[in-house]
Amino acid sequence: MQHTPQGDQAVLPDRSGMRRAFFASLTGTALEWYDFAVYSAAAALVFGDLFFPSEDPLTGTLLAFSTYAVGYVSRPLGGFVFGRLGDVIGRKKVLIATLVLIGVATFLIGLLPAYDTAGVAAPIALVVLRFAQGVGVGGEWGGAVLLSSEFGDPRRRGFYASAAQVGPPAGNLLANGVLAALGVLLTEDQFLSWGWRVAFVLSGVLVGFGLWIRAKLEETPVFKAMEAEQSRPEAPIREVFTTQPRALLAAILSRVAPDVLYAMFTVFVLTYATDRLDMSRGSALTAVLVGSSLQVFLIPLAGALSDRVNRRLLYGCSAVAAGVWPFLFFLLVDGDSWMLLMFGVVVGLAIHSFMYGPQAAFVAEQFSPRLRYTGSSLAYTLAGLIGGAVAPLLFTALLSSYDSWVPLALYIAVAAVVTVGGLCLGRDSAPAMEEDARLAASRQAEPAHVV
């Protein structure tokens, strides 16, 4: 069983506040992944012609996908800027700012004039707004994790922190649902001319809903206790690198395998199924959507389970499974069976869920409370550069070079080894819970102020 500190118990908000914190965290990350999924589809379908006109359609598409990569490259800047602010001025203020930045940038993309109207200003504006999206995303994740986990009982941090982790499958499902509805309601010409803009403008609804929830929240109890102790850091980025380098390295490495496995079973599997197995894109997409639907339930289940057993052990066992499963998956789907493809993708995403569910709590627990926002944001954004950002490109390059699935499976296995190494470097939950309990106890012991 997972050890929990005895003695002082955290001062918890009312249950409605805890629920609002959970859904506020989920809303922000769902918006993030909704934006990324919609942008990916638009980059493949329309952005090449609208913003990067070229005699060679492939060149236009490649330029459009380059703007997609900008969203990953700019994430570390968001982690540096907003991570620091989150430890200095508070979680709530920064999370409102990141949500507004992401949502406004996405909304404005839907209103951008095309190249034939605005000339070179159109693609420049697209790149600038995509950069802004990435900056906002870089500062969103760490705060979303802390928003839900620091409002909840530290002994249930795995479950509460998993709210931020439900965002990717929820956002992907929402994006695909919106795109599917537009595909049914509009002709192809209508979608290409103006229908794609609807998907971007709709993000404004999510932003309004997210702001409505977040505006009602108070600052997290942990940050309030740090304010009372006057223990907020003055230079959190420097402190993370100088005083907690092992924690940062452990958190970064722990994220590599989940990111790589997710890229395989939600992105690259579509290419593999259509190009290598001669299946329709709709069949492959259905398998991914089924697996993503199950993740909405499996991720919080895995987070809750990690509160009852050793979090690192559950994460580590799942990482080992992630390293083994691709070898079995590729052998299964060699027979070109759609049912086996469905089974393989669902199992792959289930394994991912049991890494991803405990991940947010594990990463947050590596850092002391006064450096948690900065440390978590840096780990998230830097790991994204070596994990999720390059994985689809490496999968494509390996398959093209070797014409075999074996290098792909070996790549995932190496990523799993890296993650297990990060988990070995990291620490268990008990020290973090003891730090939170100490903060809560010091705040509870404050004398009442007479007005």
N, C-alpha and C positions, 0 to 999 in steps of 0.2 A: 504493500500500500504506500501511497505517496505521503511523505512526512509533512505535517502542518505544524506551525508554531503554536505553542500552548500559551495560556496567559491572556494578555490583552487581546481583545477582539476589535476588529475595525469598526468604526462608526459608519454605518451604512445609510444611504438615503432611502426614501420610501420606495416601495416597489414600482410605482408609476414612473419615478425618476430613473430607476434601473432599466425599465422597459424602453423609455424614451432614449436613453443612452445606447442601448443595444440597436434599436432601429435607426438612430441617427448615424451610427457607425456603418451599418449595413447599407443605408441609402447612399452615403458618399462613395463607397467602393463600388456599389452597383452602377452608379452614374459614371465612374471612371471607366469601367469595363464596357458599359453601354457605348460610351463615346469611342473607345478604341475599336470595338467590333464594327460599329457603323462606319467609322473612318476607313477601316480595312476594306470593307465592301465597296465603299465609294471610290477608294483609290484604285481598286481593280476594275470597276465598271465605268466610271465617268470622269474621274479627275484627270486622267491622261489627255482626253479630248478637250475638256473644258479649260484646264489651266496650263497644260503643257503641249500645245498643238505642235505636231511634227509630221513630216512625211512618212516616218516610220512609226506605226502605232505602238510597237514594242518599246521604242525609246520613250514615248510619252508615258507609258505605263510604268517603266522603270523609274522615271523622274517622279511620278506620283508616289510610288512606293518609297522613294528616298525621303519624302516628307513624312511618311509613317515612321521611319527610323528616327527622325528628328525628335519625336515624342519620347523615345527612350534615351537619347543622348542628353536631353535637357533635364531628365529626372534628377540626376545628382545635384544640379544647381538648386532645385526645389528642396531636396533633402538638406542641403547645407543651410539655405536661407530660412525655410520654415521650421526645420528641425531645431535650429538655434532659438528662433523666436518662441517655439512651443515650450521650451524649458525656461525662458526668460519672462515672457508676458502671459503665458497660460495656454492650455490646450484649446479651450473653447474659442477664443478670439482667432487663433490661427486656423482652426478648422472651418470657421465661417468664411475666412478669407480664401482658403484653398478651394472650397466648394464654389464660391462665387467666380473665382478665376477659371476653373475648369468649365463650369456651366456657361459663362458668358462667352468664352472662346469658342465653345462648340456651337452655341446659338449663332454667333457671328459668322462662322463658316457656312452655315445654311443660308446666309444673306449675301455672301460674297458675289460680286459680279464676275463673269467669266473673262477669259483672255480676250475674246473678240470685242468686249465692251470696255474693259479697263486696261488692256495691254499688259505690259510686264508687271504692272502694279498688282495684278490679280494673283499670280503665283507667289510673289513676294509676301503679300498679305496672308496667303494660305500658310506659308512656312512660318511666319511670325505667330499666327494663331495656334498652329500645331506646337510650336515651341512653348507657348504659354500654357497649353494643355499639359505638356510634359512637366513643366515647372510645378504646376498645381498638383499633379499626381504625385510628384516626388515628395511633397510635403503632406499629402493627404493620408497615406497609409499608416505611418507611425502614429499620427494623432488619432486616427480612427480606432486603432488598436487600444490606445490608452484611454480614449473616451469611454469605451464600453468596459474595459477591464478594471480601470481605477474607480468606476462607479460601483462595480460588482464586488461580491465577497472575494477576497484574494484566494480563498480555498476553492473557488470555482472560476478562477481566471481563465482556464482553458476554454470553458464554454463561452464566457462573456467575450473574450478576445476573438473567438471564432466568428463573431459578427462581421468583422472586416474581411474575413476569408470567404464568407458566403457571397460577397460581392461579385467576384469573377464569373461563377456559373450563373448567378441571377442576372447580371448585366448582359452576358452573352445570350441568355435565353430571351431577355427582353428585346435586345437588338434584333435577333433573328425573327422574333415574333412580329416586330414592327415592319421589318423588311419583307417578310412573307405576306403580311396584310397589304402592304403597298403593291406587292407583285400581283396579288389577286384583284385589287380594286382598280389598278391603273394599267393602261397599255404600256408596252415597252417604250414607246416614244414619249409618253407622258412622264414615265419614271425618269428617263434620261434628261428630259428638259427641265422639270421642276419637282418631280416626286421625291427625288433623293434629298432635296432640301427639307422636306417635312420631317424626316428622321432626325436631322440635326436640330431643327427648331423645337421639336418635342422635348429635347433635353432641358429646355427652360422650365417645363412642368416639373421634372424631377428636381431641379435646383430649387424651385419655389417650395416644394414639399420638404426637401432636406433642410432648407433654411428655417422653415416653420418649426420643425422639430428641434433643430439645434439652438434656435433663439430662446427656446423655453428652458433649456438646460442651464444649470449652474456650473461653475467651474468644478473640476473633479476634486474629490476630498483629498487626494494625495497632493495635488498642487496647492490647495488651500493650506495644508499642513506645512508645506515647504515655505509658503509665504509667511506663515506665522513664525516659523523658525528663522526666517530671513536667510534661508540656505540656498536660494536660487543662484545658479552659476552665472558668472560674468562673461566667461569665454567657453561655452560648453563644447564647441567643436575641438578646440585645442585640448580641453580636458579629456574628451573621449579618446583622442589619439595618444595622449601622453600618460593617462592614468588607467585606461581600460582597453588597451590594444588587443589583449587576448579575447575579451568579450566581443569586441567588434569583429575580429577574425572568425570567431566561432559562429557568430550570427550570420555573417556573410556566407561562409561555407555551408551552413545548414540549409540555406535557401537554394543551392545550386540544383540538386537532384529534383526537387518539386518543380522548379521552373522548366528544366529540360524535359521531364516526363510530361508535363502539361503541354509543352510545345509539340511533342510527338503525338499525343492522343487527341488534340483539339485542332491542330493546324496541319502538320505534315501528313497525318494519316489520310487527309482528304486527297492530297496529291498522290500518295502511294496507292490508295484504293482505286483512283481513276486511271492513273498512268500505268501502274504495274499489274493491277488485278482486273482491269477493264470493267470496273463497276461504275454505275452512274454516280454523279456528284450528289444527287439527292439521296441515294442509298447510304453513302458514306456520311453525309450530313445528318441523316436520321440517327445513325449510330452515335454520333457525337452529341446530339441533342438529348438522346435518352440518357447517356452517361452524365451529361451536365445536369439534367433534371434530378437524378439520384444524388448528385453531389450537394445539392441544396439541403438535403436532409443528412447526408453522411458527414459533412464537414462539422456541423455543430455536435453531432453524435461523437465524432472522434475527439473534438475538443473537450466534451464532457467526460469521456472515458479517460482522457489524460489527466483529469483532476482526481481520478480514483486509483490510477496506477502510476508508476513512475513515468513522467512525461518524456524524458530523454529515451527511455527504453522503448516506449511505444513508437516514437518517432524513428528510432534507429532500426527497429524490426521492420517498419514500413519502408525505410530506405533500402534495406537489404532486398525486400520483395520487389521494389522498384528496379533494382539492378538485375534481378533474375527474370521478371515477367516478360520483357521485350523479346528474349530468346524464344520463349514459349509462344508468344503472340505471333511472331513472324512465321513460325512453323505451322501454327493453326491456320493462318489465313492463306497459306500457299495453295490450298485447295479451292480458292476463289468462292468460298461460301459466305454469303452475306450474313447468315446467322452466326457463323464463327467470328466474322468481323465485329458484329454487334457485341458478342460475348467478350471478345478481346478488348474492345474499347471500354466497355463498362467496367471490366475488372481493372484495367489500367487506370481509369479515373477514380475507381474506388480506392486503389492503393494510394493514388495521389491525395485523396481526401484524408487518409489516415496519417499522411505527413503534413498536409496543409492545415488541418484542423488544430493540431497542437502547436503549429509553427509560430503563430502570432504571440502566444503566451511565452513560448520558449525564448523568442528573440527579445521581447520586452524584459524578461526576467534576467537577462544577461547584464543589464545595466542598472546602476543605482537610480532611485527615483528622480533625483535632480538632473540626471543626464539621459533619461529614458527616451524622450522625444527625439533628441539629437542622435543618440546611438541607434535607435530603431530605424529612423529615417535614412541614415547613412548606410546601414546594413541592407535595407530594402533596395535602395537605388543603386548602390555599387554592385550588389549581387545580380540585379537585373541586367547590368551590362555584360557580365560574364556568363549569365544563364539564359534567360528568356529572350534577350535581344538577338543573340547570335545563333541560338539553337536551330531555328528553321533553315538558316543559311548553311550551317554546317551539315545538317541532315541532307540537304539538297546536294551540296558539294561532295559528300561522301558517297552518296548513291550514284552520282554521275561519274565519279572517279573509279569506283570499284565495282559498280553494277551488281551489288550484293547487299543484302540487309544486315550481314554480320557486322560490318563497321558501325552501323547505326546502333545496334544492340550493345556493342562494346563501348561506344561513346556514352550511352546512358549508364552502363555499368560503372564506368570511370566517374561519372557525375555522382553516382550513389556512394562510391568510396569516398569522394571528397566530402559529401554531406555527413557520412558517418564520422569522418575525421573531425569535422566541425562540432558534431555533437559530443565527441570525446573531449574536445577542448572546453566545451561549455560547462555551465554549472546547473545543478538541479534547482527545483522551485523553492525549497525551504529558505535559503538566504534572502531571496527577494520578498517572500511573505513576511519574514521577520523584520525586514526594513520597513515594509508597509505598516506592520503592526506597531512598530516603534513610533512612526509618524502619527498614526491614528491615536496612540496613547498620549503622545505629547500634546496633541491638539485637544484631546478630551480633558486633559489636566489644566488647560488654560483657565485662569480666573475669569469669572464673568465681569463684563464691563458695566459699570453703573452709568446710566444715561441721566 
